[in-house]
């Protein structure tokens, strides 16, 4: 299991208020590195041609082959989000004005096999293979721990800035948060039980090129401590 790494970038703006208010205010950015436990993949199946009936037939056949490959390698259909697809007319393209498009979305938990899946899916009819997001089943707990650490870091920083003053840092008077994901972090829709995919003869192993170990989230908040 990859080791969790948390790191914090603390940008502080201190404002000591009037004699009556007696508080210290800080703006905080805290960056969290979360180990990649699984990736969510979106596969597109496209078919083009002049006959809409044939385009639809070929598109559905390719879709069925992709779904069959995935179910043969450890995924149940409940683990797949399948867009059944549709045929549309693209009139500016004269040679093949009809287009079939469908998408299949699923999770891969063994990231060493991402490129194996990619090659096998393209071989049976997939026309696009995209990693749409990264995830970790413990993300909420990691985020909560990082948030608490960020608050503690803000308090420590405030205490250091006031180390030569008579005031001490007290309770939190105000906390306003605004967090954002920094890379490819649309939340994946997935089943609670992540599937382990099995090797089969239909998927020849490919040396993995995927090397991403972490994705990041940034916690941003404004905090105000009472001075006592």
C-alpha positions in Angstrom: 0.0 0.0 0.0 1.3 3.4 -0.9 2.3 5.6 2.0 0.1 8.7 2.6 1.8 12.0 2.2 0.4 15.2 3.6 2.0 18.6 3.1 0.9 22.1 3.9 1.6 25.4 2.3 0.5 28.0 4.9 0.1 31.5 3.5 -0.7 33.8 6.4 -2.1 37.3 6.6 -2.3 38.5 10.2 -4.6 41.3 11.2 -4.8 42.3 14.8 -8.0 44.1 15.4 -8.8 46.9 17.7 -8.5 46.8 21.5 -12.1 45.8 21.8 -12.0 42.9 19.2 -8.7 41.3 20.0 -8.3 38.6 17.4 -5.8 37.3 14.8 -6.9 36.4 11.3 -5.2 34.0 8.9 -5.7 32.7 5.3 -4.6 29.1 4.9 -3.9 26.9 1.9 -3.3 23.2 2.8 -2.4 20.7 0.1 -3.2 17.0 0.6 -1.5 14.2 -1.4 -3.8 11.2 -1.6 -2.5 7.8 -2.8 -4.2 6.6 -6.1 -6.1 3.5 -5.1 -8.2 3.2 -8.2 -8.8 5.0 -11.4 -12.1 5.6 -13.2 -11.9 5.0 -16.9 -14.3 6.2 -19.7 -14.2 4.2 -22.9 -15.9 5.6 -26.0 -17.2 3.4 -28.8 -17.7 5.3 -32.2 -18.7 4.1 -35.6 -19.2 6.1 -38.8 -20.8 5.4 -42.2 -23.4 6.2 -44.8 -26.1 3.8 -43.7 -27.6 4.6 -40.3 -28.9 1.1 -39.8 -25.5 -0.5 -40.5 -23.7 2.2 -38.4 -25.9 1.4 -35.4 -25.5 -2.4 -35.9 -21.7 -2.1 -36.0 -21.6 0.3 -33.0 -23.7 -2.0 -30.9 -21.5 -5.0 -31.8 -18.4 -3.1 -30.8 -20.1 -2.0 -27.5 -21.1 -5.6 -26.8 -17.5 -6.8 -27.4 -16.1 -4.2 -25.0 -18.6 -5.1 -22.3 -17.9 -8.8 -22.9 -14.2 -8.2 -22.5 -14.7 -6.4 -19.2 -17.1 -9.0 -17.7 -14.8 -11.8 -18.7 -12.0 -10.0 -16.7 -13.7 -9.7 -13.3 -16.3 -6.9 -13.7 -20.0 -7.5 -13.3 -22.4 -5.5 -15.4 -23.5 -3.7 -12.2 -20.0 -2.3 -12.0 -20.3 -0.8 -15.5 -22.0 2.5 -16.3 -23.1 1.9 -19.9 -24.5 4.5 -22.2 -26.4 2.5 -24.7 -25.5 4.9 -27.5 -27.3 6.7 -30.3 -26.9 7.4 -34.0 -26.8 11.0 -35.1 -26.5 12.7 -38.5 -23.5 14.9 -39.1 -24.4 16.5 -42.5 -21.2 18.4 -43.0 -19.3 15.1 -43.2 -20.3 13.9 -46.7 -18.3 10.6 -46.9 -19.8 9.1 -43.6 -22.6 11.4 -42.4 -23.9 9.1 -39.7 -22.2 8.5 -36.4 -22.8 6.1 -33.5 -21.4 7.0 -30.1 -21.6 5.1 -26.8 -19.6 5.2 -23.5 -18.7 2.7 -20.8 -17.4 3.9 -17.5 -15.8 1.6 -14.8 -13.1 1.5 -12.2 -9.7 -0.2 -12.4 -8.2 -1.0 -8.9 -5.0 -2.6 -10.2 -3.3 0.4 -11.7 -0.5 -1.8 -13.1 -3.1 -3.2 -15.5 -4.4 0.1 -16.9 -2.4 -0.2 -20.2 -3.3 -3.9 -20.5 -7.0 -3.0 -20.4 -6.4 -0.1 -22.8 -4.8 -2.2 -25.5 -7.4 -5.0 -25.1 -10.3 -2.6 -25.3 -9.0 -0.9 -28.4 -8.5 -4.3 -30.0 -12.1 -5.3 -29.6 -13.7 -2.0 -30.8 -13.1 0.8 -28.3 -12.1 4.0 -30.0 -11.1 6.1 -27.0 -9.8 5.2 -23.5 -9.6 8.0 -21.0 -8.8 8.2 -17.3 -11.5 10.5 -16.1 -10.7 10.6 -12.3 -8.6 9.2 -9.5 -9.9 7.9 -6.2 -9.2 6.4 -2.8 -11.8 4.6 -0.6 -10.3 6.4 2.5 -10.4 9.9 0.9 -12.9 11.4 3.3 -10.9 10.2 6.3 -7.6 11.5 4.8 -9.3 14.8 4.0 -10.7 15.2 7.5 -7.3 14.5 9.1 -5.6 17.0 6.8 -8.2 19.6 7.7 -7.6 19.2 11.4 -3.8 19.3 10.7 -4.3 22.6 8.8 -6.2 24.2 11.7 -3.5 23.1 14.1 -0.8 24.5 11.8 -2.7 27.8 11.6 -2.8 27.9 15.4 0.9 27.1 15.7 1.7 29.8 13.1 -0.3 32.4 14.9 1.4 31.6 18.2 4.8 32.0 16.7 3.9 35.3 15.1 2.8 36.5 18.5 5.6 35.0 20.5 6.9 38.4 21.5 3.5 39.8 22.5 1.6 39.6 25.7 -1.5 38.1 24.0 -2.1 34.4 23.6 -4.1 32.6 20.9 -7.4 31.4 22.2 -10.6 29.8 20.8 -11.7 30.0 17.1 -14.0 32.9 16.5 -14.7 32.4 12.8 -13.9 29.7 10.2 -14.9 30.0 6.6 -13.8 27.3 4.1 -13.5 27.0 0.4 -11.8 23.8 -1.0 -11.0 22.8 -4.5 -9.6 19.8 -6.3 -6.4 20.5 -8.2 -6.2 17.6 -10.7 -8.7 15.4 -12.4 -10.9 15.1 -9.4 -14.5 14.7 -10.6 -15.9 12.3 -8.1 -16.2 8.8 -9.6 -19.5 7.1 -9.4 -18.8 3.5 -8.4 -20.1 0.6 -6.4 -19.1 0.2 -2.8 -17.3 -3.1 -3.4 -14.4 -2.5 -5.7 -13.8 -5.5 -8.0 -10.5 -7.4 -8.4 -10.0 -8.1 -12.1 -8.7 -11.5 -13.1 -6.2 -12.4 -15.8 -7.7 -14.2 -18.8 -6.5 -15.4 -22.1 -8.4 -12.5 -23.8 -6.0 -9.9 -22.3 -2.3 -10.2 -23.0 -0.4 -8.3 -20.3 1.2 -5.0 -21.3 4.1 -3.4 -19.4 2.5 -0.6 -17.4 3.3 3.0 -18.3 0.9 4.5 -15.7 3.1 6.0 -13.0 0.8 8.4 -11.1 1.0 7.5 -7.4 -0.9 10.5 -5.9 -3.6 13.0 -6.7 -4.0 16.2 -4.8 -6.7 18.3 -3.1 -6.3 21.8 -1.7 -8.1 22.9 1.5 -8.5 26.7 1.6 -10.0 28.5 4.6 -10.0 31.7 6.5 -9.7 31.4 10.3 -9.9 33.9 13.1 -8.6 33.2 16.6 -9.5 35.1 19.8 -6.6 36.8 21.5 -6.5 36.4 25.3 
